[in-house]
Amino acid sequence: MISEMSSGMIRGLGTVVVFVAFVGLTLWVFNSKRNPEFAETRLLPFADEPQPENSTQQESATRSIRP
């Protein structure tokens, strides 16, 4: 067994660990089973915005009444 590990060996093992983590995370993110969960999560930034009660009132307020 190797009693001393060179710094190159440690860096190489670190690179392999990071690469395996990257591949695992990529597979997890692009898994089609998680699509419904991510679809709901994508809308979270807009969750605190109030929904208009009546869309016709909003449209009439933004339209000009001039002929």
Secondary structure, 3 states (H helix, E strand, C coil): CCCCCCHHHHHHHHHHHHHHHHHHHHHHHCCHHHHHHHHHHHCHHHCCCCCCCCHHHHHHHHCCCCC
